[in-house]
Amino acid sequence: MAKIILAINAGSSSVKISVYKAEKTGEAPTQIADAQIAGLTAPPATLTYQRGSEKIKDQEVKDVNSQEDAFKYLLDHLVNDNGLSEISSKENITHACHRVVHGGDYPEAHVIDSDTYHHLEDLTDLAPLHNASALAIVQACTKVLPKAKNVAYFDSSFHATIPEAVRTYPIDPEHAKKNKLRKYGFHGISYAFITRAVAEFLNKEQSKTSIIALHLGSGASACAVKNGKSLDNSMGLTPLAGLPGATRSGSLDPSLIFHFTHDAGKPSPSSAKEMHISTAEDILNKKSGWKALTGTTDFGKISSSDEPQCKLAFDIFVDRIVGYVGSYYVKLEGQVDALVFAGGIGEKGGLLRSRIVDKCKCLGFDIDDAKNPKAIEDVVQDIGKEGAKHRTLVCQTDEQFEMARGCAANPKLFG
């Protein structure tokens, strides 16, 4: 009998559920529906839904104000959809896979029991802006789906292979160990998908595939993958480090924030009982990035604008990305199969890709001006110039599928 897997991605302003059907262990699951509620922090909340030819886009919904509200609304929508015969009741759902940003030292996906849940609660202090929303959904799942197996997929797990010299900060080691202060790296679910998909595209074993991957969206990062395993990631203790994003500053001089505000260490007005956020965290995570520079989080508008501040934001993003590409090329000792663009901006930003690759020609990357502007239709698509030393690719990453695939492939999780 087929099992039904929900792949759940809870963000600060949205909740997305992708529904998969899996017949047996080791068999790739099939997606049968996709549902999302967005706008939780900027009402009204809206529903987007697709099941076969059935489509709903940006339909306003009422009385949905939190992640838990959104999850329950989406679940009811799935159960009440007469065209979705696989879910006639909540009891049909066998697995709920949750994207959890910070997994601490967990090296792989983990069934969520009481011990796991309390451990993740402790980690919320390291990632209050990211883990709290996922844990709210886990709580909701245990209430409304008591028979489903809850599985946590961590954005940090893929980076468990980062070497000690890369993950260690040069601070008091006893204090660092006690407080779990080290580089963890993030966007790992995406990088796991990218690495596997690119290896298949290149017809290489994953264990022999080395790439520089760029997950570029409102949150952006870079990753060096050596022989199928993470060697380095631009993010650090939290997702704030590394590249700038829509509202994140990315890496900067740590002392800057104390010159920016004298209230850096005080609780932010955004703090709540379940989520302790300092003023510094609030400013650097929510009030920085290209929104602070341009007034918009829409990188498409920034890319096409002639406004000086938009041009500056674009150039800053290019500069920071190119810095990581160069650094990772050296770390991989030039043994690079491909430079891979992914994420919403990575997939759609032809101008950004062109500017980045143009600056990396000295490393052996080159872009095909005819291929680059074309819509990305395949899971992995080649945009590199023929004859270039290294490949340049675009990958349509799919974190939802990666969670469902991993669940179905693992007898311990799927059984």
C-alpha positions as CSV (number, residue, x, y, z in Angstrom):
1,M,0.0,0.0,0.0
2,A,1.3,3.4,-0.9
3,K,2.4,5.8,1.8
4,I,1.7,9.5,1.8
5,I,4.5,11.9,2.7
6,L,4.1,15.6,3.5
7,A,7.3,17.6,2.9
8,I,6.8,20.8,5.0
9,N,8.8,24.0,4.8
10,A,7.8,26.6,7.4
11,G,9.3,30.0,7.0
12,S,8.7,33.2,9.0
13,S,6.0,34.4,6.5
14,S,4.8,31.3,4.8
15,V,4.1,27.5,5.1
16,K,4.5,25.2,2.1
17,I,3.4,21.5,1.9
18,S,4.3,19.3,-1.0
19,V,2.4,15.9,-1.0
20,Y,4.1,12.8,-2.3
21,K,3.1,9.2,-2.8
22,A,5.7,6.4,-2.3
23,E,5.0,2.8,-3.1
24,K,8.0,1.1,-1.4
25,T,11.3,1.7,0.2
26,G,14.0,2.9,-2.2
27,E,11.5,4.0,-4.9
28,A,11.5,7.7,-5.8
29,P,8.2,9.3,-4.6
30,T,5.7,10.9,-6.9
31,Q,4.4,14.4,-6.2
32,I,0.6,14.6,-6.2
33,A,-0.1,18.1,-4.8
34,D,1.5,21.3,-3.7
35,A,0.0,23.9,-1.3
36,Q,1.3,27.1,0.2
37,I,0.0,29.9,2.3
38,A,2.1,33.1,2.1
39,G,1.8,36.6,3.6
40,L,1.7,35.6,7.3
41,T,3.7,38.7,8.2
42,A,2.1,41.0,5.6
43,P,-1.6,40.2,5.6
44,P,-3.8,39.2,4.0
45,A,-2.6,35.6,3.9
46,T,-3.0,33.9,0.5
47,L,-3.4,30.3,-0.7
48,T,-1.6,28.9,-3.8
49,Y,-2.6,25.3,-4.6
50,Q,-1.9,22.8,-7.5
51,R,-3.1,19.3,-8.0
52,G,-2.9,18.1,-11.5
53,S,-4.9,20.6,-13.6
54,E,-6.5,22.1,-10.5
55,K,-4.9,25.4,-9.7
56,I,-5.5,28.2,-7.2
57,K,-3.2,31.2,-7.1
58,D,-3.0,33.9,-4.4
59,Q,-6.5,33.3,-3.1
60,E,-7.1,35.4,0.0
61,V,-7.8,33.4,3.2
62,K,-9.3,34.6,6.5
63,D,-8.4,33.9,10.1
64,V,-4.9,32.6,9.3
65,N,-2.4,34.5,11.3
66,S,0.3,32.0,12.4
67,Q,2.3,29.0,11.1
68,E,0.1,26.7,13.0
69,D,-3.1,28.3,11.5
70,A,-1.6,28.0,8.1
71,F,-0.7,24.4,8.5
72,K,-4.1,23.4,9.8
73,Y,-5.8,25.3,6.9
74,L,-3.6,23.6,4.3
75,L,-4.2,20.2,5.9
76,D,-8.0,20.7,5.8
77,H,-7.7,21.9,2.2
78,L,-5.9,18.7,1.2
79,V,-8.4,16.4,3.0
80,N,-11.4,18.2,1.6
81,D,-10.1,18.2,-2.0
82,N,-12.3,15.5,-3.6
83,G,-9.9,15.2,-6.5
84,L,-7.1,14.1,-4.1
85,S,-8.3,10.6,-3.5
86,E,-5.1,9.6,-1.8
87,I,-6.0,11.7,1.2
88,S,-9.6,11.1,2.2
89,S,-8.8,11.6,5.8
90,K,-5.8,12.7,8.0
91,E,-5.1,9.1,8.9
92,N,-4.0,8.5,5.3
93,I,-0.9,10.6,5.9
94,T,2.0,8.4,7.1
95,H,5.0,10.7,7.2
96,A,5.6,14.4,7.8
97,C,9.0,15.6,6.8
98,H,10.0,19.0,8.3
99,R,12.7,21.3,7.1
100,V,14.5,22.5,10.2
101,V,17.2,25.1,9.5
102,H,19.5,24.5,12.5
103,G,20.2,20.8,13.5
104,G,23.3,21.4,15.6
105,D,25.4,18.3,15.5
106,Y,22.8,16.0,13.9
107,P,24.6,14.6,10.8
108,E,21.4,13.3,9.2
109,A,17.6,13.3,9.2
110,H,16.1,12.2,12.5
111,V,12.7,10.9,13.6
112,I,11.3,13.5,16.0
113,D,10.7,12.0,19.5
114,S,10.5,13.9,22.7
115,D,14.3,13.9,23.2
116,T,14.8,15.2,19.6
117,Y,12.2,17.9,20.1
118,H,13.7,19.2,23.3
119,H,17.2,19.2,21.7
120,L,15.8,21.3,18.9
121,E,14.2,23.6,21.4
122,D,17.6,24.1,22.9
123,L,19.1,24.9,19.5
124,T,16.5,27.6,19.0
125,D,18.8,30.0,20.9
126,L,21.3,29.6,18.1
127,A,18.7,30.2,15.4
128,P,15.6,31.9,16.9
129,L,14.6,33.4,13.6
130,H,14.6,30.1,11.8
131,N,13.8,27.1,14.1
132,A,10.9,28.5,15.9
133,S,8.5,28.4,12.9
134,A,9.5,24.8,12.2
135,L,8.9,23.7,15.8
136,A,5.5,25.3,15.8
137,I,4.5,23.1,12.9
138,V,6.0,20.0,14.5
139,Q,3.8,20.7,17.6
140,A,0.8,21.1,15.3
141,C,1.6,17.8,13.6
142,T,1.7,15.8,16.8
143,K,-1.8,17.1,17.7
144,V,-3.6,16.8,14.4
145,L,-1.6,13.9,12.8
146,P,-0.9,11.6,15.8
147,K,-0.4,8.5,13.6
148,A,2.1,10.1,11.2
149,K,5.9,9.7,11.7
150,N,7.5,13.1,12.1
151,V,11.0,13.4,10.5
152,A,13.3,16.4,10.8
153,Y,15.6,17.3,7.9
154,F,18.3,19.7,8.8
155,D,19.8,22.4,6.6
156,S,23.0,22.0,8.5
157,S,23.4,18.2,8.2
158,F,24.9,18.2,4.7
159,H,27.8,20.3,6.1
160,A,28.7,17.8,8.9
161,T,31.7,16.9,6.7
162,I,33.2,20.4,6.9
163,P,36.8,19.9,8.2
164,E,37.7,21.0,11.7
165,A,40.0,23.8,10.6
166,V,37.1,25.3,8.5
167,R,34.4,25.0,11.1
168,T,36.4,26.2,14.1
169,Y,36.3,29.9,15.1
170,P,39.6,31.3,16.6
171,I,38.0,32.0,20.0
172,D,38.4,30.4,23.5
173,P,37.9,26.7,22.7
174,E,36.3,25.8,26.0
175,H,33.8,28.6,25.7
176,A,33.1,27.7,22.1
177,K,32.5,24.0,22.9
178,K,30.3,24.7,25.9
179,N,28.1,27.1,23.9
180,K,28.3,25.2,20.6
181,L,29.9,28.1,18.8
182,R,31.3,27.0,15.4
183,K,30.4,27.1,11.7
184,Y,27.5,24.8,10.9
185,G,26.6,25.9,7.3
186,F,23.1,25.9,5.9
187,H,21.0,25.4,2.7
188,G,22.2,21.8,3.1
189,I,19.0,20.2,1.9
190,S,19.3,22.2,-1.3
191,Y,23.0,21.4,-1.7
192,A,22.3,17.7,-1.3
193,F,19.8,17.8,-4.1
194,I,22.1,19.9,-6.3
195,T,25.1,17.6,-5.8
196,R,23.1,14.5,-6.6
197,A,21.3,16.1,-9.6
198,V,24.6,17.5,-11.1
199,A,26.4,14.1,-10.6
200,E,23.6,12.4,-12.6
201,F,23.7,15.1,-15.3
202,L,27.5,14.7,-15.6
203,N,27.1,10.9,-15.5
204,K,29.6,10.7,-12.7
205,E,29.5,9.0,-9.3
206,Q,28.5,11.4,-6.6
207,S,31.5,10.5,-4.6
208,K,33.7,11.7,-7.5
209,T,31.8,15.0,-8.2
210,S,33.3,18.3,-7.1
211,I,31.4,21.6,-7.7
212,I,31.1,25.2,-6.5
213,A,27.3,25.6,-5.9
214,L,25.5,28.9,-5.4
215,H,22.1,28.9,-3.8
216,L,20.9,32.4,-4.6
217,G,17.5,33.6,-3.3
218,S,16.3,36.0,-0.7
219,G,18.7,34.0,1.5
220,A,21.9,33.3,-0.4
221,S,24.9,31.1,0.1
222,A,27.8,29.4,-1.6
223,C,29.1,25.9,-1.1
224,A,32.3,24.0,-2.0
225,V,31.5,20.3,-2.6
226,K,34.5,18.0,-2.8
227,N,33.9,14.4,-3.9
228,G,30.2,14.7,-3.1
229,K,30.7,16.1,0.4
230,S,30.6,19.6,1.8
231,L,34.0,21.2,2.2
232,D,32.9,24.7,3.1
233,N,29.8,26.9,3.2
234,S,29.6,30.6,3.3
235,M,27.1,30.6,6.2
236,G,28.4,30.0,9.7
237,L,27.0,29.7,13.2
238,T,23.8,31.0,11.7
239,P,22.5,31.8,8.2
240,L,23.5,35.4,8.7
241,A,27.2,34.9,7.8
242,G,28.4,35.0,4.2
243,L,26.5,36.5,1.3
244,P,24.1,39.4,1.7
245,G,20.4,38.7,1.1
246,A,17.1,40.4,0.7
247,T,17.1,41.6,4.4
248,R,20.3,40.0,5.7
249,S,23.6,41.9,5.8
250,G,25.9,38.9,5.3
251,S,29.4,39.0,6.7
252,L,30.7,42.3,8.0
253,D,33.0,43.6,10.7
254,P,31.5,42.3,14.0
255,S,32.1,45.6,15.7
256,L,30.0,47.5,13.2
257,I,26.8,46.8,15.0
258,F,28.0,48.4,18.2
259,H,28.7,51.6,16.2
260,F,25.3,51.3,14.4
261,T,23.3,51.2,17.7
262,H,24.0,51.3,21.4
263,D,21.1,48.9,21.9
264,A,22.8,46.0,20.1
265,G,22.6,43.6,23.0
266,K,19.2,44.5,24.2
267,P,16.0,42.5,23.4
268,S,14.4,43.5,20.1
269,P,10.8,44.5,20.0
270,S,10.3,41.4,17.8
271,S,11.2,39.1,20.7
272,A,8.6,36.8,22.1
273,K,8.4,34.2,24.8
274,E,9.4,31.5,22.4
275,M,11.9,33.6,20.4
276,H,14.6,35.7,22.0
277,I,16.0,38.1,19.5
278,S,18.5,40.8,20.2
279,T,18.4,44.2,18.5
280,A,21.6,43.3,16.7
281,E,20.0,40.1,15.3
282,D,16.9,42.0,14.3
283,I,18.8,44.7,12.4
284,L,21.3,42.4,10.6
285,N,18.7,39.7,9.7
286,K,15.6,41.8,9.0
287,K,16.6,45.4,8.3
288,S,19.7,45.0,6.1
289,G,20.6,43.5,2.8
290,W,19.4,44.9,-0.5
291,K,16.2,46.1,1.0
292,A,18.2,48.5,3.2
293,L,20.1,49.7,0.2
294,T,17.2,50.0,-2.3
295,G,13.9,49.8,-0.5
296,T,12.9,46.6,-2.2
297,T,13.5,42.9,-1.7
298,D,12.7,42.2,-5.4
299,F,16.1,41.4,-7.0
300,G,14.5,41.3,-10.4
301,K,13.6,45.0,-10.1
302,I,17.1,45.7,-8.7
303,S,18.7,43.9,-11.7
304,S,16.8,45.9,-14.3
305,S,17.0,49.3,-12.6
306,D,19.2,52.2,-13.6
307,E,18.9,53.7,-10.1
308,P,22.4,54.2,-8.5
309,Q,21.5,52.4,-5.3
310,C,20.1,49.4,-7.3
311,K,23.3,49.3,-9.3
312,L,25.3,49.4,-6.1
313,A,23.3,46.6,-4.5
314,F,23.7,44.5,-7.7
315,D,27.5,45.1,-7.8
316,I,27.9,44.3,-4.1
317,F,26.1,40.9,-4.6
318,V,28.3,40.1,-7.6
319,D,31.5,41.1,-5.7
320,R,30.7,39.0,-2.6
321,I,29.7,35.9,-4.8
322,V,32.8,36.1,-6.9
323,G,34.9,36.3,-3.7
324,Y,33.5,32.9,-2.6
325,V,33.9,31.4,-6.1
326,G,37.6,32.3,-6.1
327,S,38.2,31.1,-2.6
328,Y,36.4,27.8,-3.1
329,Y,38.2,27.2,-6.4
330,V,41.5,27.4,-4.5
331,K,40.2,25.2,-1.7
332,L,39.2,22.6,-4.3
333,E,42.7,23.0,-5.9
334,G,41.1,23.7,-9.3
335,Q,39.5,20.3,-9.4
336,V,36.0,21.6,-10.2
337,D,33.5,19.8,-12.4
338,A,31.1,22.8,-12.6
339,L,30.0,26.1,-11.3
340,V,26.3,25.7,-10.5
341,F,23.6,28.4,-10.0
342,A,20.5,27.5,-8.1
343,G,17.7,29.2,-6.1
344,G,15.1,31.6,-7.4
345,I,17.6,34.3,-8.3
346,G,20.2,31.8,-9.5
347,E,17.6,30.2,-11.9
348,K,16.1,33.4,-13.2
349,G,18.9,35.9,-13.0
350,G,20.5,35.7,-16.4
351,L,22.3,39.1,-16.1
352,L,23.6,38.1,-12.6
353,R,24.9,34.8,-13.9
354,S,26.6,36.5,-16.9
355,R,28.3,39.1,-14.7
356,I,29.6,36.5,-12.2
357,V,30.9,34.1,-14.9
358,D,32.5,37.0,-16.8
359,K,34.6,37.8,-13.7
360,C,35.5,34.1,-13.3
361,K,36.8,33.6,-16.8
362,C,40.4,33.6,-15.4
363,L,39.4,30.3,-13.6
364,G,38.3,28.6,-16.8
365,F,34.5,29.3,-16.6
366,D,32.7,30.8,-19.6
367,I,29.1,31.4,-20.4
368,D,27.2,30.9,-23.7
369,D,25.4,34.1,-24.5
370,A,22.8,32.2,-26.5
371,K,22.0,29.6,-23.9
372,N,22.1,31.9,-20.8
373,P,19.0,33.9,-21.4
374,K,16.8,30.9,-22.2
375,A,14.2,29.7,-19.6
376,I,15.5,27.0,-17.3
377,E,13.3,24.0,-18.1
378,D,15.4,21.0,-17.1
379,V,16.4,19.9,-13.6
380,V,20.0,20.7,-14.7
381,Q,20.7,22.8,-17.7
382,D,24.1,23.7,-19.3
383,I,24.7,27.4,-20.0
384,G,28.4,27.2,-20.4
385,K,30.4,27.9,-23.6
386,E,31.6,24.9,-25.5
387,G,35.3,24.4,-25.0
388,A,35.5,26.1,-21.6
389,K,37.7,24.4,-19.1
390,H,34.9,23.9,-16.6
391,R,31.1,23.5,-17.0
392,T,28.6,26.2,-16.0
393,L,25.2,24.9,-15.0
394,V,21.8,25.9,-13.6
395,C,20.0,23.5,-11.3
396,Q,16.3,23.8,-10.3
397,T,16.8,22.7,-6.8
398,D,13.9,21.0,-5.0
399,E,14.2,20.8,-1.2
400,Q,10.7,19.4,-0.8
401,F,11.5,16.5,-3.1
402,E,14.9,15.9,-1.5
403,M,13.2,15.4,1.9
404,A,10.5,13.1,0.5
405,R,13.1,11.1,-1.5
406,G,15.4,10.8,1.5
407,C,12.5,9.5,3.6
408,A,11.4,6.9,1.1
409,A,15.0,5.8,0.6
410,N,15.7,5.2,4.2
411,P,14.2,2.0,5.8
412,K,14.6,3.4,9.3
413,L,12.5,6.5,8.4
414,F,10.1,4.9,5.9
415,G,9.3,1.8,7.8
